[in-house]
Amino acid sequence: MAASPQQRLTFAEYMDCVLYHPQQGYYASCVQLGKQGDFVTAPHIAADFAELLATQCMAIWDSLGQPALFTWVEMGAGEGVLARDMLRSLQQQAPACFAALDYCIVEPAAYLRDRQRQTLQPLASLADCVRWQRLEDLPEEGITGCFFSNELVDAFPVHRVIVQGGELQEIYVTIAPEDNAPEPRLQEVIGDLSTPALRTYFDRLGINLQSSQYPDGYQTEVNLAALDWLATVASRLRQGYVLTIDYGYPATSYYNPRRSQGTLQCYYQQGHHNDPYVYVGHQDLTAHVDFTTLQIWGEAQGLTTVGLTQQGPYLMALGLGDRLSALANNQQYLTGQQLQQLLQRRQALHDLINPLGMGNFGVLLQAKGLGAAATTAWPLHQQNIPFS
């Protein structure tokens, strides 16, 4: 900050630093996933999530004509749990698809790459078909397959904007003036927009934050990094799909005047709060995803929307309902520890589709180079099931 113009950073620059600094950023040094970590993702709840995605993977491979080389790019693979469980399922249930599979992990954090290798290393037959590569190093239009992410886009650095005096301005982060505090404090300051791309973002959506329906002091986020990411992904895809799963809203809900404080959240030791200036480098910062922009911007990059729905109906269409039915049928024959394990698994499956939790996550499938045939990979009969 001291070296920056006006000794301040945009919130996006601040968020990028505290999350992704190569030595001291959260994802580079201390991120903890799972029930004992700062937050839980779907792959840690049940292996069923990855196994159902393996079903989606097979459907995508089929829709592409079962190519001899089929690339699945997982972007932001956490600890490698999803990759392990999905590969194991494909190896057992779809050996032909598994034999064609080139599993590529895009993971910028060396700390997490090491964790992923540790997760996959005991299963040599799985680890042999996995490689790690930077997204920008993938060849232009070189991929036939699918780019996949689960809870990735929400962790991209976001700009924060505010309506003040009828004008759209930006929230910056700076060092508070000396006040005899034992260490420097961070504070927010308001200034002009750092880039015209922020105003263009809302123009693209047809949203005017300067209209009278938005109250003075209205704050929200803009994820410009998601635009760069999606453009890069689309440019590397020759033929296939982009599958994005994350928590978020359509733009009309995200930028509703009543959502006046945005969606920024901080996660630390299984709790969440809204102060991004504590536990610096030791907590996760996230903002919900604007799925409308992913659709509109994707179309501008040559991607067509195949389907948009909630995670609950999506997983049910992939077979989660059948798994719940099988558990119910087996319950009467079990006692003791076996019954306890069955009940725990049933609860995990319900957690994946809970409409008040992960079941309300957005699932967006986009395609390139397939035309009408792209819809054969979408497991639901309806293309879109609205979510709010």
N, C-alpha and C positions, 0 to 999 in steps of 0.2 A: 504493500500500500504506500509506503513511504517513497518508493521509487516511481509510483504511478502519477500521471497527470492529476493535479488537484488532490493528491494523496488519497485516492479512493478507488474502489473497484466496483464494477457492476456486480449484482448479486450472482450472476452466472459465472463471473470470474472467481468470485469468492467460493462458490459451491464447487467449482471445478478443482480449486486448490485443496479444499479441506477433504474432498472425497478421493481425488485422483493424484495428488502429489506423489511422485514415485517413491519417496521415503516416508513421509509423514501423513499421507492421506489415508482416510479410513479404509478404502478398498485395497490399498497397497500394503497395509501392515496389520490391521487388527479386526477386520470384519469377521463376525462369528454368526453362522447361520444355524438354523434348526432350533429345537426346543430349548437348548441351553445357550443359545446365542441371543443376538439383539432382535431378530425377527425370524419368522417361519415362512418358507415358501412351499408351494404345493408339492414339489418332489420330496420334501422332508416329511410330509404328512403321511403319504402312502406311495408305495411303488406302483400302485394302480394308475396314478397320473401319467407316469412315463409309459406304462404298458398300453394305456389308451392312446397316447400319442404315437406309439408304434403302429397302432391300427391306422391312424391318420397318415403316417409315413408310408405304409403299404398302399393306401388309396392314392396318394400322390404319385408314387412310383408307377402304379397301374395306369393312371391318367396320362403319364408321360410316355406310355408305351413300353414300360419295363426296360429302360436303357441299361446297357451293360455297365456303365459308369454313372452312378447316381449319387450326387453330393448333397449331404444334409449339413448345413452350416448353423451351429448353435452359437449365438452371440450372447456372451455373458453367461457362462456355464456354472457359476457358483462354485460348489465343491466337487462338481462332476457327478453328483448323485443321479440326476436325470439321464445323463449320457450312459452311465453304467446300467441303469434299470431298463432303459429303452433298447440299448444294444443287446442286452441279455434276452429281452423278450423277442426281438427280431431274429436273433440267432436260433431260438427255440421254435418260434411260430412261423417264421417266414425265411427259411434258409436261402432261398433264391434272391430275395430282396437284400438280405444281409450280405450275400456274396458280392453284390453289385455296389454295396454302400461305401462311400468315401465320407467319413465323419470328420468334419472340420470344426474345431473350436476356435472362436475369436474371443480372446481374453487379454485385455491390455495389462492387467495386474499380475506381476510375476509371482506374488504371494499366492494368488488364487490358482495360477497355472500349476504351481507346485502341489497344491492341495488336490487339484484335479488328477494329476498324475498319480498321486498316492492312492486316490480312490479307485483308479482304473488298473493300477499296476498288478494287484493280485489276480486279475482276470486277463491273463496274457492274450487269449484269443480275441478279447474285446479291444484291449489296448493297441493291438497291432493295426487295427483299421482306423485309429484316431490320429489326427495331426492337428497342430496348432499353427495358426497363421494370422497375420494382421489383416483386417478387412481391406485396407487400402492396397495391400499387396496381392489380393486376388486378381486374376486377369480380367480385363474389360470383357463383359458378356461371355465369361468363361464357364459359368456354372449352369449345369442342367440339374435341377433338383429343388431345394427349398432352403430359404433363409428363415430361421426360427429364433424367436426370443420369448422368454418368460420373465416378466418383471424386470425388464431392461430399460425401456424408454422412460419409466418414472424416475430413474436415477440420473438421467441426463441433466446437466446444469441448466437452470432456467433463469431468465430475466424476470424481475418483478416490477410491475408498473402500478401506478396509482393515479386516480383522478383527483386533481387538486385545483380548486378555483375554476372548474370547467375545462381544464387542460389535462392532457395525458402526459404524465411525467414518469420518470424512472426512479426506483429505489436503489441507492448505492450504499456501500459499506465502507466505513472509514474508522480511523482510530480516534477515540474520544480525547478531548483536550485534557491536559494534566490536571488531576484532581486529588493528588496524593494517594492514589490507589496503589496497592503493592505491585500490580502488573497492568499493562495497557488494557483498556476496555474497547470493545467494538461498538459502534453505533451506526444507525442508519441516517442518511441524508437524502434529500430529494433534489433532483436536477433534471435537465432536459434529456430527452431520449438519446441513448448512446448510438443508435443506428436507426435509419429510416425503415429498416426491415421490421421493426416492431409495429409501426403503423400499417405497413403493408400486410402484415399477418392478419390484422383485424379487418382490413379492407377485403382481403380474400374471402373472409367468412361473412362479409356483409354486416359486421357488428360495429356500432359506433359508440364507444365508451364515453364520448363527450356529449351524448344525448341526455336529456333531462331525466330519463329513467334510471340513470346510474348516479347514486348519491356521492356527494363529496367525501373523499376518503376511501372510496372503493378501491380495493387492491386485488390483483390477480397475477398469474404467471404466464409467461410466453416461452415455449420450448423451441427456440430456433435451432438448437442442436439436433432435434429430431428431424428437421428438414434436411440438414446436411447428411445425416445418417441414412435416411430413406433414399435420398438421391444416389448415394454411394452404393447402397444395396441394389437398387434398380439397375445401375450401370454395370454391375457385376453379374447380373442374372441374364443368361441367354434365353432360357426357357424354363418355366417353373413357377414357384410360388414364394410368397412372403407371408409367414404365419406369425402374428403378433398377439401375445396374451399379456394383459396388464390391467391394473385398475385405472379406471378413467370414466369419462362421460362424453356424450356428443356435445358439440360446441354450444348448443342452445342451453344446455344444463350447466356446463362448465362456466360459461360467462353470463349466467343468469344474474340480474341485478341483486337478487337476494343472497347470492354467494359472495358476500362483500369482502371477505378476508382471504379469498383464494383457497388453495388446497395444500399448501406446503406443510409437511409433517416431518418430525424428527423421531428416530427410533433408537432407543438405548436400553439394553438389558431388559428386553421384553415389554418395555413401556414406550408410550409415544407422547409427544408434547409438541409445542410450536415455537420453541426458542432455538434458532439455528446458531446462536453465539455462545452456547455452553458446550462442554465436552468436545471442543474443536478437534477434529481429526479422530475422534473416538465414537462418533455417532453417525448414523445414516440420515441423509436428507433426501426427501422425495417429494414429487408433485404429481398429481394425477395426469393422465394422458388425455389429450384432446383427439378423440378418434375421428372426428369430422375432418380435421386438418390432415391426418394421416391418409384419409381417403382422397381428399381433394388434391393434395400435393403428390400423392402416389399416382393419380391419373395424369398429372402433368409430367411425371417421369416415365410414363408408359405402362403403368400398372392398372389393371382393372379390378374392381372389387368383386370378389366371388361371393363373400358372405361376411356379415357382421352380426354377432349375437353375444349372449352372455355365456360365461363358462359353464353354468349349471346345465342348460339344455344342450350345450355342445358336448359335454362329457356324457350326458345321458344318451345322446345320439350315437356316440362312439361305443356304447356298451356298458356304461356304469350301472344303469338300471338292471341289466341282466346279472351283474355281479351282486347287487343288493338282493335280488330275488334268490340267487343261489345260496347266499348266506342265510337267508330266512329259512330256506328248505333244509339246510344242514343243522340249524340251531337245535332242533329237537333231539338230535342224536348225540349231542356233546354234553360233557359235564366238566366241572372243575376248571383247570387251567385252559383247556381247549376252548371252553365256552367263553372264558374271560378274553382270550385272544380274539375270538370271533367278534365279540361285542366291541372290542377296541378297534378292530378293522372296520366294522360297520360304522362306528362313529367317525373314523377318518374319512370314509367315503362320503358321509353326510357333510363333513366339513368342506369337502371339495366343491359341493354344489349348494351350500348354504346361501340363500339369496341375500342374507344380511352380511355376508362375508365374501369368500372367494367365488362363490357361485354367481356373484354380480360383476366379476371381472369381465372386461371386454375381450372378445376373440375376433380378430380381423384376419381374413384370408384374402390376399391379393394375388393376381396372376399376371404372367407376361408370356406372350408368344404362343398362346393356346387357343384363343378364340372361345367358342361356345363349349368346347370340350373341357374347359377349366372347371365347370360346375360339377363334373363327375367326382371330384375330390372332396366336395363339400358334404358333410354327413347329414345335414338337416334338409328337410323338404322345403322349408322357407329360407329365403336368402337372408332376410334380416328379421331379428327379433329385437324390438326397441329396448334399450336400457337407459336408466337415468342416474 
